[in-house]
Amino acid sequence: MGTFYVENFGCRATQADGAAIERQFEQRGLERAAAPRDAQVVVLNTCTVTASADQDARAAIRRIHRQNPGAQIVVTGCYAQRAPNEIAALPGVTQVVGNSHKHQLAEIAAFAPEGFPAARDPEFSAASPATSFVPVARLAIGEPQQAATFVSDIFAHTELFAAPVFDAANERTRPNLKVQDGCDNRCSFCVIPYVRGQSRSLRLDQVLAEVNALVDAGYREVVISGINLGRWGRDLPVGSSSSLVNGKPGFLASGQTSTANDQRLEFLIHAILDQTPLEKLRISSVEPMDWSDALIGLVAGSARIAKHAHVPMQSGSDRILRAMHRRYRPWHYREKIEKIRDAMPAAAIGADVMVGFPGETDVDFDETRQMIEDLPFTYLHVFTYSARPGTPAAAMRNQIPVPVARERNRILRELASEKKLAFMRSFIGKPLDAITLNVTSQNGSGEYTEALTDNYLKLRLKGRHAANHWITAEIDGVEDGCLVGAKKGR
C-alpha cells in the first residue's frame, strides 16, 4: 500500500483544502504516513499571503528533500498557483499543482513517471488526466523547469474544494468546515483573489450533510469558515438554498417562499440550527459589511452559537482604508463593533490589523492605535504589510521601512495583550461554558485539561477530563495567558 503525507501552511481554508486532499488519497486506498520522512508522496499545501509564507514553503521543500530524497514531492496551494515556475525549478519537486487543479491532485500524483503504487493498480483508471490540463498563460517559455506543472486560470474554477479539518493539537474535538472559497473583493494589498478565484459556496445540502455526518461521528462543536465567509450563497441561484435536503423541503427563514435572502450567511446558520442537532456552531471571520443586524441578532440570540465575532479591521485611518480599497469607513466599523458588544456583552471580539501599508504616516497609525484603544477588542491578529507581486499596493510609492513597521506591530501587539488580559480577568469568580480538548498536562498546581470557552478563551480546567464535552467551569484566575478554573459542582 502506498503512503502519503500532507503538510499544510497558512489559514483555515488551506487546512480544509489539505483535509480534502487527504480524503482523495484515502479514497484511492493509500495510507497516511506519520511524518514526511516516512511517506512515498509528500504534498506541501502552501500559502502565499506574505513573502515569509513563500520562504517557509521553500524551506520545507529543501528539508523534506534532504530527509526523504526518494519522496515524490507535490507542491500545491496558493504559492503554487501564483508562482508555479519558481517552485518547479526547486530540487526535489516532482509536480506543481495549482489551486485550479487541486481537486485532481491525487490523480495527478498517481500518473507521475515514478508514481506511487496506486498508479500501477490495475483497477486504477488507465486514462491519463493530463490531456485536459491547460497551462497557465503567464508561464515563461524557456525558463528552467524540472517538475511537471498543472496550473490554469483560477477564475474558470467553479468547484468548492474542502473537507472537515481538525486542529492538529486537538484532533477529534473541534472540526472546521470550509463552506466558502475565493473572493470577489479587490483589496489593493491582497493576492488571495488571484490565487483562489471568484467567490463560490458549498451548497446547503452539502453543508448540512457534512455537519450531520460530523454530529453522527460524535462531534459537539463545528467551526464554519471561508476566505470571505460572509459572502456565502451569493453565487448560488436564487432558491437553490431551499432545495430538498434528505428528501425534505429546505429550511426557509421566512417560513414562506424562497428569495434572494436565502443566499445569505444568516440563512445558512438558520438551516444548520434547524436541520442538524449540532450542540455548538462557531463562526469564523466575517467582514464588517456582512455583520448585518440580522446576523448579530442571530448569534446573540442562540445558545447554540458561540459568542465570538472576528471582524477584520486592517486600519483605523480613513485615508489608508481607501488606499486599501476596503469597502467601509472607520465610523462604519466602529458602529458594527459597538453593536456586537451591546448585543453580546461577554463575547470575544477580534480583528485583523495591518501596519506598514504603503504611505502609512504616524498620524494614520495613531488613528489605528486610538481606535483599537477605544473599541472592546479581546484579541488582535497584527500583521506587518508584505508586498505581494502583481498587487496594486506593491507598486505604490512610500513603502514603509521595515524597522518602522515592526515597531508599529510591537505597539499594537502590546496593546492587544493588555486588552485581552483585562477581558480574561473580568471573568474571575464567574461561570463559563467550555469544551474540553484532548490535551492534558501538569504544572505546579497539579494536573489540568485544556479547554476552550464559548467566548474563545483558553482554559486550564483542573483535573483530568474526557475530551469533546461541554462543561461549566468556575473561573479562579488567569495564569500564563489562560483562564484557570474548576468544573462547577465538583
N, C-alpha and C positions, 0 to 999 in steps of 0.2 A: 504494500500500500504506500502511495506517495505521501509526503509530508509537506506542510506549508506553514508559514508564519506571516502574520500581517502586523506591521508596526505603523501606528498612526501618529500624525503630528497635527497640532492645531486645535481647532474648535470642535464643538459637539457635533456639528454637521459632518465634519471629516471623520470623526469617530463612528458616526452612524453609517457612513459610506463603508468604512472598514468592516463593520459588522456584516453588512450586506455582501462584501467580498468574501468574508469567511463563509457565509451561507452558500455562496456559489461553489466554493471548493468542497465543502462538506456534502453538498448535493451530488457531487461527482465522485464521492467515496474517498476523498482524501482526509488525512488525519492532521489535526493541528499540532505542531511541534511545541515543545516547552520554551524554546528560545531560538533566535535566528541561527545560531551556530548548529542547531540540530535539524534544520529544515532543508529540503531539496529546493523549494521555491520560497523566496523571501519577497514579500510585497511591501514597498515603502509608500505609504499613502500620505502625500505631502501637503504642506500649507505654503502659501506664498504671500501672506499678508504683510510681512516685513522682510527686509534683507536678512535679518538674523534667522528667520524661518527657513529661507533658502540655504543659508550656511549650515544650519542644523541638519538638513536633509543630505547635503553633500558629505558632511562629516559622518553621518550614519552609513551612507553608501560605502565610504572608504573603510569604516570599521567592520562592516559585515563582510566585505570582500576580503579583508585581511583575516578575519576569524573563520570564514567559511568560503574559501576560494572556489569550491566546486558548486556553490549555490547558483541557481538561476535567479538573478535579481531583477524584479519588475518594479519600475517606478511609476506611480500613478498620482492622481490628485491635482491640486491647483497649480503647483510648481511645474508638474509635467505638462499641463495644458498651456501654461504661459511660455515656457522656455524648453521645448522638447529637444531641440538640437544640443543645447547646453548640457542637458542631462545625458543624452545619448552618447556623448563623447567621453563620459566618465568611465574609467576602467571598472569592469565587473558588471556593468549594466547590460542586460540582455534584451529587455523590451522597455519602451516608454509608452505608457497607455494614458492618454489624457482623460479628463472627466467626460469627454464626448463618447468614449468607448469603455468607460469603467464598468458598465453593466455587462460587458462581454469579457472581462479580464481573465477569468479562469479559462475560458475557451481559447483566448489568445495565447495564454501561457502554455496551454496543452499542445498547441501547434508550433511551439518553438522548435528550432532544429534539434536541440538537446532537451526536449520537454520532459516533464515528469512522467512516471509510469502510466498515468491515465491516458496520455497521448497514444500509448501503444495498446490500450484496451480495445479489443475487437468490438465491444458494444458502444464505444465512443464514436460520435459522428465522424465519418471519413471525409467530409467536405470541409475544406479549409475556409474559415470565415474571412480570410484576408481580401478576397475579391470585392467585398462590399465596403472596404475602408477607403476613405478619401483623405489624402494627405493634406495637412494644413497649408494654406496658401502662402503663409509668411516664412516657411522653411526655406532657407537659402541653399540653392544648389551648389554643390561642391564643398560645403563645409564638412569638417571631419565628423563622421557619424558611424560608430561601431554597432550600436543597438538598433533593432527594428523599432520603428516609431508608428504609433497608431493614434493619430490626433486629427480631428476635423472641426468644423465650425460648431462651437458650443451653442450658438444661438439657434441652430437647427435641432438641438437636442430637446425633446419634449418629455422624456421619461423622468419620473421621480424615482431615485435610486436610494433605498435606505432599508435598514432592518434595526430592530431594537439593539441598543448598545448599553453596556454596563460599565459603571465606574470601576476601573481596574482595581482600586483599593477596596471597593465594597461590592464586589461582584455578587450577583444574585440578590440584590437588595433594592436598587433604585434604577430600573431600566429607563433609558432615554429613547424616545421615538421621534425621528425626524419626519414631520408632516408637510414640510415646505422646503423648496430649494430655489436657488437663483435669486436675482434681484433686478427690479426694473428702475431703481434709483440710479443716479449717476453722480455720487459724491466725488468731488474732484480729486480726493486723495486715495480712493479705493479701487483696487484692481479686481475685486471679487466678481462683479458682474461680467467681466471679460473672461473669467475662467470658470464660472458656474452657469452663465447664461441667464435666460429670462426666468421670471418667477413662475413656478409651477407647483401644483399642490397634489398631495396624496388624496385620492377620492375618499369621501366619507365612509363608504362601505369598507374600504381597505383599512382606514384608521380604526374603525370600530372592531374589525376582525382582529387586528393586531392587539388592541387593548384588551379585548375579551380573551384572546389567547394568553396574554401575559397574566391576567387575573386568574384564569384557569390553572396556570402554572404556579400560582401562589404569591404573585407579587401584589403588594398593597399600595405602592406609590409608583406612578409613571410620570415622567417629565416629557412634555411635548416641546419640540424645538424646531427651528428653521433658520435659514440665512436671513430671511425677513418675515418672521412668523406672522406678524400682523396682517400680511397680505394673503394669508391662506384663503383659498377658494375664489379669488378674484379672476383666475384664469379658467375656472370651470364654467360650463354652460349654465345659464340660469335654470334653476330647478333640479340640476343634477345632484345637489347635495341631499335632496329629499327623495332620492330614488329608493327602490326596495332594498332593504338590508335584511339578509337571512329570511326572505320571504315576507317581511313585514314592512309597512309603509315607513319611510324615514321620518325622523323627528322634525316637526315644524314648530319653530319657536313661537309663532303667532297662533298656532293651532288651526290655521286656515290654509290657503293655497301657498305654493312656493313662490318666492320673489327673489330679486337680486340680493336681499338681505340674507338669504340662505348661504350666500357665498362669503360670509364674514367669519372672523375668528370666534365671535360670540356664539354663532350658530354651531360651530364645531364643538365648543365647550359644552353648550346645552345638550348636544347629542350624546357626547361621552357620558355626561351625568345621567341622562335619561335612559340610555341603551346599554350601559355597562354597569356592573356592580363595583367598579373601582373605588377603593376607600379614599384615596387622595390623589388629586391631579395637581401637578406643579407646572407652571407656565414659564417658559424660558424668556429670553429677551424680546421685547416688543417696542417698536419705535414710538416716539412720543405722540405722533399724529394718529396712531392706531389705538391709543388708550382712550377709547370713547367713554362717554358717561355710562353707556350700557355695559361695557366690559368692566369698568371699575365697579359698578354696582353688582355685577355677577360674581366677580372674585370676592368682593367684600361680603356678599350675602350667603355664600355657600360654605358650609363647614367642610365640604369635600374638596375644596380648592385651597392649596397652600397660600398663606398670606405673605406673598413675595412678589415684588414688582421690580424688574430690571428694565430701566428706561435709558437708552443711550443718549448722552448729552453732547459730548465732543468738545463744546466750548460754551462759555458764558458771554462771549463777545458777539454782538450782532454782526459786526463787520467780518469777523472770522467765519461765522456760520454762513454768511452769504458767499464768501470766497470758497467755502467747502461745498457749496451747493446743497446745504441741508434745507429741508422743507419746513422749518419752523423758526421762530424768533425766540430770544431768551424769555420774553414775557409769556409766550405760549407754553414754553417748557416749564417755567415756574408754576403756572396755573395747573398744569397736569400733576406735578408732584404734590402740590398742596391739596388737590382734590383726592389723590390717592391716600395721603396721610389722614385727611379728615374722615375718609370712609373706613380706613383700617389703621387705627392708632398704634397697633403693635406690629405692623407689617415690616419686613425687611425691604428697604428701597435702595437699589443700587444703580450705578451708572457707569458707562464707558466715557472716559475723558481723554482727549488728546492734547499734548503740549508740543510746542515747537513747530506748529504748522507754518508754512512759509509766510513771512510778513507779520507774524505774531509779535506785537510790541509788548513792552512792560505793562502798558495800560490795558491791552487786551487780556493779558494773562491775569492781571489783578481783577478784572471783571469776572473771569472764570473762578478765581480763588474766592472772591466775595460771594458769588452765587452758591458755591459749594458750602461755604460757611453758613449761609442763610437757610439753605434747604435741609430737610430732615433725612439726609442720606445716612445709611447704616454701613455702607461699604462702597468702594470705588475700584474700578479697574482703570489704572492710569497707564496710558501708552505714550511713548515718545514717537513723534512723526517719523516715518521712514518712507523716503521717496520710492515709488513703485514705477518701473518703466512703463511708458505709454499713458500714464495718467496725467491730467492737466496740471495737477499740483507739482509734479516733478519738473515741469518746465517753468514754474513761477520764479520770479526774482525774489531776492531777500530770503534765501534759505537760512534757517536759524542755525548758528554754530552749535555743535553737539554739546559742548560743556554747558551752554546756556539752557538748552532743552533738558539736559539731565538734571540740572539744579531745579528747574521748574517741576520736573517729575518728582523729585525728592520732597519738595514743599507740599505738593498735593497728597503724596502718599502719607506723609506725617499727619496732615490734616485729616485724612480719611481714617487713619488709625485712632486718632483722638475721638472722632465721632463714633466709630464702631465700639470703642471701649465704653463710652458713655451710654450707648444703646444697650450693650450687654448688661452693664451694672444696673440698669433700670428694671431688670427682671429678678434681681436678688430678692428672695423671700416670696416669689410668686410661682404659680404652677405654669408649666409649658408642656404642650404635647410635642412628642418627638418620635422618630422612627429609629429603631436600633439598627446599627450597621454590623458587619461581620468582623469587626476589628476589636480585639480585647488587648489590654496592656496593663502595665503596673507602674506606679510611682510611689513616692514616699507615703502617700495616704492609703495605698493598697491597690487592689485590682479594680479596673473600670472597663466599661464597654463604651465605645464611641457611638454617638447618635447624632441625628440632625433634627433640629426643631422644625416645627411647622413654619416658623418665620426665618428659616435659613441660617440658624446659628449652630456652630459645632458645640456638642455637649459631651462631657465626660460623665457618664452615668455610673455611679458607684456600684461595684459588684459585677458579676458575670450574668449576661442576659442573652437569650436567644436572638439571633438576627431577624430582621424583617418583621418586627412587631411595633405597633403604635402603643406608646405608654404615656402617662402623665408624670412629669418629674417636678419635684420641688427644687428650685434653684437656690443653692447655698452661696455661690460666689463665682468669681472669674479667675482663671488661672492659665497662664501661657496662651492667652488669646482664645480660650474656650470657656464656656459655661461649665460649672461643676454642680452636680445635683444628685439626688437620690429618687428612686421610684416612689411616687406618692402612695401612701397607705402601707408601706413596708413596716 
